[in-house]
């Protein structure tokens, strides 16, 4: 089972340090979240910079809120990053649930799932080199992988899980091991329903902080602020894993569930966490 690093968003200038350390270590992936109305770096731009500063590690949106974006431009951006990184882009996609994000983007929160499906149909055509349509030609470049970068979908509702089998390569589960197994089973069921070959790739996300007290306090405060919009940030913060034993237990639990990868998502800004987590795994 592979292990990735989820990057903190509070200090974009420091992410080059995080990326280079992770690239030199045992990690498989750099993950970065997406929001519009928030003080976070834009993920495709940021991951493009990080891909240029690294040599082997994959760069992953976790998750990119596709309905907020113009479809053709998103297809072009993703194909460009995938091509220029040597096929290292993993495009994790979600629909987003924040009304303020959708208001700023001028998109409808109520139809975001339908818009995502329409976007996937268009982007898949473009990534195969087909014309956009209505007398408009193809929109390149052609990505490194025929048909586009690897696609993961996040979400919890049946429509999101079914979307994995309809359009994707795998599933991104931001869920505790105690209930992630049910999500994995549902995704596998939809995969068989659509007669997809092989197995879906299953990727889990675990929120972690590892280090002295000030590192933990920093992570707790930043995570609490990020999830304040949910109305239950204390509940979210309770799930933050802060000891080697707890992190190892989560990795073992997800491996037992059949996960292909676990991304250890960090909220604290101390880049020494990369080295601590590398030693742990």
Residue pairs with C-beta under 8 A, 6 or more apart in sequence:
1 251
1 254
1 255
1 259
1 260
1 261
1 262
2 28
2 29
2 260
2 261
2 262
3 26
3 27
3 28
3 251
3 261
3 262
3 263
3 264
3 277
3 281
4 27
4 28
4 29
4 30
4 31
4 58
4 60
4 261
4 262
4 263
4 264
5 18
5 22
5 27
5 29
5 30
5 31
5 263
5 264
5 266
5 274
5 277
6 31
6 32
6 33
6 62
6 205
6 207
6 263
6 264
6 265
6 266
7 15
7 18
7 19
7 30
7 31
7 32
7 266
8 18
8 222
8 266
8 267
8 268
8 269
9 32
9 33
9 38
9 39
9 40
9 41
9 226
10 39
10 222
10 267
10 269
11 269
12 41
12 46
14 269
14 271
15 41
15 46
15 49
15 50
16 49
16 50
16 53
17 271
18 30
18 271
18 274
19 30
19 50
19 53
19 54
19 57
20 53
20 54
21 271
21 274
21 275
21 278
22 30
22 54
22 57
22 274
23 53
23 54
23 55
23 56
23 57
25 274
25 275
25 278
26 278
26 281
27 57
27 274
27 277
27 278
28 57
28 58
28 261
29 57
29 58
29 59
29 60
29 90
29 261
29 263
30 47
30 50
30 54
30 57
30 58
30 59
30 60
31 60
31 61
31 62
31 92
31 205
31 263
31 265
32 41
32 43
32 46
32 47
32 59
32 60
32 61
32 62
33 40
33 43
33 62
33 63
34 40
34 42
34 43
34 61
34 62
34 63
34 64
34 65
34 94
35 65
35 98
35 101
36 65
36 68
36 98
36 100
36 101
36 104
36 105
37 98
37 100
37 101
37 104
38 226
43 61
43 64
44 61
44 64
44 77
44 78
44 81
47 59
47 60
47 61
47 81
47 89
48 81
48 84
48 85
50 59
51 59
51 81
51 84
51 85
51 88
51 89
52 84
52 85
56 88
57 88
58 88
58 89
58 90
59 81
59 85
59 88
59 89
59 90
60 89
60 90
60 91
60 92
60 152
60 263
61 90
61 91
61 92
61 93
62 92
62 154
62 172
62 205
62 263
62 265
63 92
63 93
63 94
63 152
63 153
63 154
63 172
64 74
64 91
64 92
64 93
64 94
65 94
65 95
65 96
65 101
66 74
66 93
66 94
66 95
66 116
66 119
67 95
67 96
67 102
67 105
67 107
67 112
67 115
67 116
67 119
68 96
68 101
68 102
68 105
68 107
69 105
71 118
71 119
71 122
71 123
72 122
72 126
72 132
72 139
74 119
74 123
75 122
75 123
75 126
75 127
75 139
75 148
76 126
76 139
76 140
76 141
78 89
78 91
78 123
78 143
78 148
78 149
79 126
79 127
79 140
79 141
79 142
79 143
79 148
79 149
80 141
81 89
81 149
82 88
82 89
82 91
82 143
82 144
82 145
82 148
82 149
83 141
83 142
83 143
83 144
85 144
86 144
87 143
87 144
87 145
87 149
89 143
89 144
89 149
89 150
90 149
90 150
90 152
91 148
91 149
91 150
91 151
91 152
92 151
92 152
92 153
92 154
92 172
92 203
93 116
93 151
93 152
93 153
93 154
93 168
94 153
94 154
94 155
94 160
95 112
95 113
95 115
95 116
95 155
95 160
96 102
96 112
97 109
98 229
99 109
102 108
102 109
102 112
107 115
108 115
113 159
113 160
116 163
117 163
117 166
117 167
120 151
120 163
120 166
120 167
122 132
123 148
124 147
124 148
124 167
125 131
125 132
125 133
126 132
126 138
126 139
127 142
127 143
127 146
127 147
127 148
127 149
128 146
128 147
128 148
129 138
129 140
129 142
130 138
131 137
131 138
132 138
132 139
143 149
150 169
150 170
150 201
151 167
151 168
151 169
151 170
152 164
152 168
152 169
152 170
152 171
152 172
152 201
152 203
153 160
153 161
153 163
153 164
153 167
153 168
153 170
153 171
153 172
154 160
154 171
154 172
154 173
154 174
155 161
155 163
156 175
156 183
158 186
161 171
161 183
161 186
161 187
161 190
162 190
164 170
164 171
164 187
164 190
164 191
164 200
165 187
165 190
165 191
165 193
165 194
165 196
165 200
166 190
166 194
168 200
169 200
169 201
170 200
170 201
170 202
170 203
170 260
171 183
171 184
171 187
171 200
171 201
171 202
171 203
172 203
172 204
172 205
173 180
173 183
173 184
173 202
173 203
173 204
173 205
173 259
174 204
174 205
175 183
175 204
176 239
177 204
177 250
177 253
177 254
177 257
180 204
180 254
180 257
180 259
181 257
184 202
184 257
184 258
184 259
187 200
187 202
188 199
188 200
191 199
191 200
201 260
201 261
202 257
202 258
202 259
202 260
202 261
203 259
203 260
203 261
203 262
203 263
204 254
204 257
204 259
204 261
204 262
204 263
205 262
205 263
205 265
206 241
206 247
206 250
206 251
206 254
206 262
206 263
206 264
206 265
207 223
207 239
207 240
207 241
207 265
207 267
208 240
208 241
208 242
208 247
208 264
208 265
208 266
208 273
208 277
209 215
209 216
209 218
209 219
209 220
209 240
209 241
209 242
209 266
209 267
209 268
209 273
210 242
210 243
210 244
210 247
210 273
210 276
210 277
210 280
211 268
211 270
211 272
211 273
211 276
215 268
215 270
215 272
215 273
216 242
216 268
218 267
218 268
218 269
218 270
219 240
219 242
219 266
219 267
219 268
220 237
220 240
220 267
222 267
222 268
222 269
223 233
223 236
223 237
223 240
223 267
224 233
224 234
224 236
224 237
225 233
226 233
226 267
227 233
227 236
227 237
230 236
240 267
241 247
241 250
244 280
247 264
247 277
247 280
248 280
250 262
251 262
251 281
254 262
255 262
264 277
266 273
